[in-house]
């Protein structure tokens, strides 16, 4: 009996059997393997977001006045040193202060100088000295006269031809003139010694205080003229290069001292601030390597390191805040990451930060050098080169 021909099995039956028996197991293995690879490469347990920060400068009003001219608008690019506004100072007290300063300077000019006052005082003391000398000479003459009277009255008093009162009066007069001569002689000696010591100040030709007073007056005049000119129009210039972010006052408005007028934001960020939330998946340390990825269509990836760590847990108030259920605020430990030179990230941009050990330098491509260029003899540091991993 001839064997019957084998009935052919359609391909759909083979596919159905493979799909039922083997496909679920293969899909499970692929999914588990992919999850393990992504877990290891992406560092899910140490992933967090950060915000790029740049330099921001606020231009304030140096004096009270009126914003006479405004040369910039929001989102306008400016360079450091460009004139951005003109302020016309306006304070009613300034004119009164200038008038008072002019009166004070005129009064100083009308008053005698220090040298003249010293000379006048010196001459006054010399006049008093001459007066004392003349009085001393008169006292000497009176002393001689009283001594003669005592010499005449003494024998007469012994013979009782002169009363005791007359004799006593002559004695007292002689003693009085003796005491006067002694006191005035001592005073004259002290005054003459003091005048000799102050002779350089008393003689106007030898005094240099006139020149000093004239220098002070000249300086006051210069300061007064400077104060008068400082109240002219003031040109405010951009302190940094960047984009005008906010204009707080418009042309024609009054401003006060220290009032913010214009905010200027830098073009590119120089650091990244991220927050590590509790419980800490990684204990951050200064110098720890991190891998940063920007959120762009063509993401930029580079290596950097932690340069600063906050001293305390702070409230997150920027775009990174995420208030969980049962919490009123979001807190975290701030860390600062440097943006290497050559890497352009806009301020306020959100980036992804992953704590990951840095690979060997030979597997990385430094910025500003071609991928096929020569490998440096010594491994470059993070601050000198940026390790870019291109997708």
KOLKOL-239400 format. One record per residue (C-alpha): z, x, y; residue in three letters. Coordinates in steps of 0.5 Angstrom, whole numbers, plus 500, padded with zeros to 3 digits. Each point is the difference from the previous one (the first is absolute). Example, Ala and Ser with C-alpha at 12.3 -4.5 7.8 and 13.67 -1.06 7.14 Angstrom:
<pts>
+-----+------+-------+------+
:  up : east : north : rest :
+-----+------+-------+------+
: 516 :  525 :   491 :  ALA :
: 498 :  502 :   507 :  SER :
+-----+------+-------+------+
</pts>
This chain:
<pts>
+-----+------+-------+------+
:  up : east : north : rest :
+-----+------+-------+------+
: 500 :  500 :   500 :  UNK :
: 498 :  503 :   507 :  UNK :
: 505 :  501 :   505 :  UNK :
: 500 :  496 :   506 :  UNK :
: 498 :  503 :   506 :  UNK :
: 506 :  501 :   505 :  UNK :
: 501 :  495 :   506 :  UNK :
: 500 :  504 :   506 :  UNK :
: 506 :  500 :   505 :  UNK :
: 498 :  498 :   507 :  UNK :
: 502 :  505 :   505 :  UNK :
: 504 :  495 :   504 :  UNK :
: 505 :  500 :   494 :  UNK :
: 501 :  507 :   500 :  UNK :
: 502 :  500 :   507 :  UNK :
: 504 :  494 :   499 :  UNK :
: 504 :  504 :   495 :  UNK :
: 500 :  506 :   504 :  UNK :
: 503 :  496 :   506 :  UNK :
: 505 :  497 :   496 :  UNK :
: 503 :  506 :   496 :  UNK :
: 499 :  506 :   504 :  UNK :
: 498 :  498 :   507 :  UNK :
: 507 :  498 :   502 :  UNK :
: 503 :  506 :   497 :  UNK :
: 495 :  505 :   504 :  UNK :
: 502 :  496 :   506 :  UNK :
: 507 :  501 :   500 :  UNK :
: 499 :  507 :   498 :  UNK :
: 496 :  501 :   507 :  UNK :
: 505 :  496 :   504 :  UNK :
: 506 :  504 :   498 :  UNK :
: 496 :  506 :   501 :  UNK :
: 498 :  498 :   507 :  UNK :
: 507 :  498 :   502 :  UNK :
: 503 :  507 :   497 :  UNK :
: 494 :  504 :   504 :  UNK :
: 501 :  496 :   506 :  UNK :
: 508 :  500 :   500 :  UNK :
: 499 :  508 :   499 :  UNK :
: 495 :  501 :   505 :  UNK :
: 502 :  495 :   506 :  UNK :
: 507 :  501 :   499 :  UNK :
: 502 :  493 :   500 :  UNK :
: 508 :  501 :   500 :  UNK :
: 499 :  505 :   507 :  UNK :
: 495 :  496 :   504 :  UNK :
: 501 :  498 :   507 :  UNK :
: 497 :  498 :   506 :  UNK :
: 500 :  504 :   507 :  UNK :
: 498 :  499 :   507 :  UNK :
: 496 :  506 :   504 :  UNK :
: 503 :  501 :   507 :  UNK :
: 497 :  504 :   506 :  UNK :
: 502 :  502 :   506 :  UNK :
: 501 :  495 :   506 :  UNK :
: 501 :  501 :   507 :  UNK :
: 502 :  495 :   505 :  UNK :
: 498 :  501 :   507 :  UNK :
: 506 :  498 :   505 :  UNK :
: 500 :  499 :   508 :  UNK :
: 503 :  506 :   503 :  UNK :
: 502 :  496 :   507 :  UNK :
: 501 :  493 :   502 :  UNK :
: 493 :  498 :   503 :  UNK :
: 494 :  495 :   499 :  UNK :
: 495 :  502 :   494 :  UNK :
: 494 :  501 :   505 :  UNK :
: 495 :  502 :   494 :  UNK :
: 499 :  499 :   493 :  UNK :
: 495 :  504 :   497 :  UNK :
: 501 :  498 :   492 :  UNK :
: 499 :  494 :   496 :  UNK :
: 503 :  499 :   493 :  UNK :
: 497 :  503 :   494 :  UNK :
: 496 :  505 :   505 :  UNK :
: 500 :  508 :   498 :  UNK :
: 503 :  505 :   505 :  UNK :
: 501 :  507 :   500 :  UNK :
: 506 :  504 :   502 :  UNK :
: 500 :  501 :   507 :  UNK :
: 495 :  494 :   502 :  UNK :
: 503 :  496 :   506 :  UNK :
: 502 :  493 :   497 :  UNK :
: 503 :  497 :   506 :  UNK :
: 502 :  501 :   508 :  UNK :
: 507 :  498 :   502 :  UNK :
: 501 :  499 :   508 :  UNK :
: 508 :  501 :   501 :  UNK :
: 503 :  495 :   504 :  UNK :
: 507 :  500 :   502 :  UNK :
: 503 :  498 :   507 :  UNK :
: 506 :  504 :   499 :  UNK :
: 495 :  506 :   500 :  UNK :
: 498 :  500 :   508 :  UNK :
: 507 :  499 :   502 :  UNK :
: 502 :  506 :   496 :  UNK :
: 495 :  504 :   503 :  UNK :
: 502 :  499 :   507 :  UNK :
: 507 :  501 :   498 :  UNK :
: 498 :  507 :   497 :  UNK :
: 496 :  501 :   507 :  UNK :
: 506 :  499 :   504 :  UNK :
: 505 :  504 :   496 :  UNK :
: 495 :  506 :   500 :  UNK :
: 499 :  499 :   508 :  UNK :
: 508 :  500 :   500 :  UNK :
: 500 :  506 :   497 :  UNK :
: 495 :  504 :   504 :  UNK :
: 504 :  497 :   506 :  UNK :
: 507 :  503 :   498 :  UNK :
: 501 :  507 :   501 :  UNK :
: 499 :  505 :   494 :  UNK :
: 505 :  503 :   496 :  UNK :
: 499 :  507 :   504 :  UNK :
: 501 :  497 :   506 :  UNK :
: 507 :  496 :   498 :  UNK :
: 502 :  506 :   497 :  UNK :
: 499 :  504 :   507 :  UNK :
: 503 :  495 :   504 :  UNK :
: 506 :  500 :   496 :  UNK :
: 500 :  507 :   500 :  UNK :
: 500 :  500 :   508 :  UNK :
: 505 :  495 :   500 :  UNK :
: 505 :  505 :   496 :  UNK :
: 498 :  506 :   504 :  UNK :
: 502 :  495 :   507 :  UNK :
: 507 :  499 :   496 :  UNK :
: 501 :  507 :   499 :  UNK :
: 498 :  502 :   507 :  UNK :
: 505 :  495 :   502 :  UNK :
: 505 :  502 :   496 :  UNK :
: 499 :  507 :   503 :  UNK :
: 501 :  498 :   507 :  UNK :
: 506 :  496 :   498 :  UNK :
: 503 :  506 :   497 :  UNK :
: 499 :  505 :   506 :  UNK :
: 503 :  494 :   504 :  UNK :
: 506 :  500 :   496 :  UNK :
: 500 :  508 :   500 :  UNK :
: 501 :  499 :   508 :  UNK :
: 505 :  495 :   499 :  UNK :
: 504 :  504 :   495 :  UNK :
: 500 :  506 :   505 :  UNK :
: 502 :  495 :   506 :  UNK :
: 506 :  498 :   495 :  UNK :
: 502 :  507 :   498 :  UNK :
: 501 :  502 :   508 :  UNK :
: 504 :  493 :   501 :  UNK :
: 504 :  502 :   494 :  UNK :
: 501 :  507 :   502 :  UNK :
: 502 :  498 :   507 :  UNK :
: 505 :  494 :   498 :  UNK :
: 503 :  504 :   495 :  UNK :
: 505 :  504 :   505 :  UNK :
: 500 :  494 :   505 :  UNK :
: 503 :  496 :   494 :  UNK :
: 505 :  505 :   498 :  UNK :
: 503 :  500 :   508 :  UNK :
: 500 :  493 :   499 :  UNK :
: 494 :  499 :   506 :  UNK :
: 496 :  496 :   496 :  UNK :
: 502 :  494 :   496 :  UNK :
: 499 :  500 :   492 :  UNK :
: 495 :  495 :   500 :  UNK :
: 495 :  504 :   504 :  UNK :
: 501 :  506 :   496 :  UNK :
: 499 :  496 :   493 :  UNK :
: 494 :  497 :   503 :  UNK :
: 497 :  507 :   501 :  UNK :
: 502 :  502 :   493 :  UNK :
: 497 :  494 :   497 :  UNK :
: 493 :  501 :   504 :  UNK :
: 500 :  507 :   498 :  UNK :
: 501 :  498 :   492 :  UNK :
: 495 :  494 :   501 :  UNK :
: 494 :  505 :   503 :  UNK :
: 502 :  505 :   494 :  UNK :
: 499 :  495 :   495 :  UNK :
: 494 :  497 :   503 :  UNK :
: 497 :  507 :   501 :  UNK :
: 501 :  501 :   492 :  UNK :
: 497 :  494 :   498 :  UNK :
: 494 :  500 :   504 :  UNK :
: 499 :  507 :   498 :  UNK :
: 500 :  498 :   492 :  UNK :
: 495 :  494 :   502 :  UNK :
: 495 :  505 :   503 :  UNK :
: 500 :  505 :   495 :  UNK :
: 499 :  495 :   494 :  UNK :
: 495 :  496 :   504 :  UNK :
: 496 :  507 :   502 :  UNK :
: 500 :  502 :   492 :  UNK :
: 497 :  493 :   499 :  UNK :
: 495 :  500 :   505 :  UNK :
: 498 :  507 :   497 :  UNK :
: 499 :  497 :   493 :  UNK :
: 496 :  494 :   503 :  UNK :
: 496 :  504 :   505 :  UNK :
: 493 :  499 :   496 :  UNK :
: 501 :  493 :   500 :  UNK :
: 502 :  499 :   507 :  UNK :
: 494 :  504 :   503 :  UNK :
: 494 :  496 :   500 :  UNK :
: 495 :  506 :   499 :  UNK :
: 503 :  502 :   494 :  UNK :
: 501 :  493 :   497 :  UNK :
: 494 :  498 :   495 :  UNK :
: 503 :  492 :   499 :  UNK :
: 494 :  498 :   505 :  UNK :
: 495 :  502 :   495 :  UNK :
: 504 :  497 :   495 :  UNK :
: 500 :  493 :   504 :  UNK :
: 493 :  501 :   502 :  UNK :
: 498 :  500 :   492 :  UNK :
: 504 :  494 :   499 :  UNK :
: 497 :  496 :   505 :  UNK :
: 493 :  502 :   498 :  UNK :
: 502 :  498 :   493 :  UNK :
: 502 :  494 :   502 :  UNK :
: 494 :  498 :   504 :  UNK :
: 496 :  502 :   494 :  UNK :
: 504 :  495 :   495 :  UNK :
: 499 :  495 :   505 :  UNK :
: 493 :  501 :   501 :  UNK :
: 499 :  500 :   492 :  UNK :
: 505 :  493 :   500 :  UNK :
: 495 :  497 :   505 :  UNK :
: 494 :  502 :   496 :  UNK :
: 503 :  498 :   493 :  UNK :
: 499 :  493 :   502 :  UNK :
: 493 :  500 :   500 :  UNK :
: 496 :  497 :   495 :  UNK :
: 502 :  503 :   493 :  UNK :
: 494 :  501 :   495 :  UNK :
: 503 :  499 :   492 :  UNK :
: 496 :  504 :   495 :  UNK :
: 500 :  499 :   493 :  UNK :
: 505 :  504 :   496 :  UNK :
: 496 :  500 :   493 :  UNK :
: 494 :  499 :   498 :  UNK :
: 499 :  493 :   496 :  UNK :
: 499 :  493 :   501 :  UNK :
: 503 :  495 :   505 :  UNK :
: 504 :  495 :   496 :  UNK :
: 504 :  496 :   505 :  UNK :
: 499 :  499 :   507 :  UNK :
: 507 :  497 :   503 :  UNK :
: 498 :  499 :   507 :  UNK :
: 494 :  498 :   504 :  UNK :
: 497 :  503 :   506 :  UNK :
: 503 :  497 :   507 :  UNK :
: 507 :  499 :   496 :  UNK :
: 507 :  503 :   503 :  UNK :
: 503 :  505 :   495 :  UNK :
: 507 :  504 :   500 :  UNK :
: 502 :  507 :   498 :  UNK :
: 500 :  501 :   493 :  UNK :
: 496 :  493 :   498 :  UNK :
: 495 :  501 :   494 :  UNK :
: 493 :  499 :   503 :  UNK :
: 495 :  503 :   494 :  UNK :
: 501 :  501 :   493 :  UNK :
: 495 :  506 :   497 :  UNK :
: 500 :  501 :   492 :  UNK :
: 497 :  506 :   497 :  UNK :
: 494 :  500 :   496 :  UNK :
: 502 :  502 :   494 :  UNK :
: 507 :  500 :   496 :  UNK :
: 504 :  507 :   499 :  UNK :
: 505 :  497 :   495 :  UNK :
: 501 :  494 :   495 :  UNK :
: 507 :  496 :   500 :  UNK :
: 502 :  497 :   493 :  UNK :
: 506 :  497 :   497 :  UNK :
: 503 :  500 :   494 :  UNK :
: 503 :  494 :   497 :  UNK :
: 507 :  499 :   496 :  UNK :
: 500 :  502 :   494 :  UNK :
: 497 :  506 :   501 :  UNK :
: 495 :  502 :   495 :  UNK :
: 499 :  507 :   503 :  UNK :
: 505 :  504 :   503 :  UNK :
: 496 :  503 :   506 :  UNK :
: 501 :  507 :   503 :  UNK :
: 497 :  504 :   505 :  UNK :
: 494 :  504 :   498 :  UNK :
: 499 :  495 :   494 :  UNK :
: 492 :  499 :   499 :  UNK :
: 497 :  493 :   501 :  UNK :
: 493 :  497 :   499 :  UNK :
: 498 :  496 :   506 :  UNK :
: 494 :  495 :   499 :  UNK :
: 497 :  496 :   506 :  UNK :
: 498 :  493 :   499 :  UNK :
: 493 :  500 :   502 :  UNK :
: 493 :  498 :   497 :  UNK :
: 499 :  508 :   499 :  UNK :
: 508 :  502 :   499 :  UNK :
: 502 :  507 :   502 :  UNK :
: 505 :  503 :   495 :  UNK :
: 504 :  506 :   502 :  UNK :
: 506 :  504 :   498 :  UNK :
: 506 :  501 :   505 :  UNK :
: 507 :  501 :   500 :  UNK :
: 507 :  497 :   502 :  UNK :
: 502 :  503 :   507 :  UNK :
: 506 :  496 :   502 :  UNK :
: 504 :  495 :   497 :  UNK :
: 504 :  495 :   503 :  UNK :
: 508 :  501 :   501 :  UNK :
: 501 :  492 :   498 :  UNK :
: 497 :  494 :   498 :  UNK :
: 497 :  496 :   505 :  UNK :
: 497 :  493 :   501 :  UNK :
: 492 :  500 :   499 :  UNK :
: 497 :  497 :   506 :  UNK :
: 493 :  501 :   500 :  UNK :
: 494 :  498 :   495 :  UNK :
: 504 :  503 :   494 :  UNK :
: 505 :  495 :   500 :  UNK :
: 501 :  495 :   494 :  UNK :
: 506 :  496 :   500 :  UNK :
: 502 :  498 :   493 :  UNK :
: 503 :  494 :   498 :  UNK :
: 507 :  499 :   501 :  UNK :
: 500 :  506 :   506 :  UNK :
: 500 :  499 :   507 :  UNK :
: 496 :  507 :   502 :  UNK :
: 497 :  505 :   497 :  UNK :
: 503 :  507 :   500 :  UNK :
: 498 :  507 :   497 :  UNK :
: 501 :  507 :   501 :  UNK :
: 494 :  503 :   505 :  UNK :
: 496 :  506 :   498 :  UNK :
: 495 :  504 :   504 :  UNK :
: 494 :  503 :   497 :  UNK :
: 496 :  505 :   504 :  UNK :
: 492 :  498 :   501 :  UNK :
: 496 :  507 :   499 :  UNK :
: 496 :  502 :   505 :  UNK :
: 493 :  498 :   499 :  UNK :
: 502 :  493 :   497 :  UNK :
: 498 :  494 :   505 :  UNK :
: 505 :  494 :   499 :  UNK :
: 500 :  495 :   505 :  UNK :
: 507 :  498 :   503 :  UNK :
: 503 :  494 :   497 :  UNK :
: 496 :  501 :   494 :  UNK :
: 503 :  498 :   493 :  UNK :
: 500 :  505 :   495 :  UNK :
: 502 :  501 :   492 :  UNK :
: 505 :  505 :   499 :  UNK :
: 501 :  503 :   493 :  UNK :
: 506 :  505 :   497 :  UNK :
: 496 :  504 :   496 :  UNK :
: 500 :  508 :   498 :  UNK :
: 494 :  503 :   503 :  UNK :
: 495 :  503 :   496 :  UNK :
: 498 :  507 :   500 :  UNK :
: 496 :  502 :   506 :  UNK :
: 494 :  502 :   496 :  UNK :
: 498 :  493 :   498 :  UNK :
: 500 :  498 :   507 :  UNK :
: 495 :  500 :   506 :  UNK :
: 503 :  503 :   507 :  UNK :
: 498 :  496 :   506 :  UNK :
: 495 :  503 :   504 :  UNK :
: 497 :  504 :   495 :  UNK :
: 494 :  499 :   495 :  UNK :
: 502 :  498 :   493 :  UNK :
: 496 :  505 :   497 :  UNK :
: 503 :  506 :   505 :  UNK :
: 504 :  506 :   498 :  UNK :
: 507 :  499 :   497 :  UNK :
: 505 :  503 :   505 :  UNK :
: 504 :  506 :   497 :  UNK :
: 507 :  497 :   501 :  UNK :
: 501 :  493 :   499 :  UNK :
: 500 :  496 :   507 :  UNK :
: 506 :  496 :   503 :  UNK :
: 500 :  493 :   501 :  UNK :
: 501 :  501 :   507 :  UNK :
: 494 :  505 :   501 :  UNK :
: 495 :  496 :   495 :  UNK :
: 499 :  492 :   498 :  UNK :
: 499 :  499 :   493 :  UNK :
: 495 :  495 :   499 :  UNK :
: 498 :  496 :   494 :  UNK :
: 494 :  496 :   501 :  UNK :
: 499 :  494 :   496 :  UNK :
+-----+------+-------+------+
</pts>
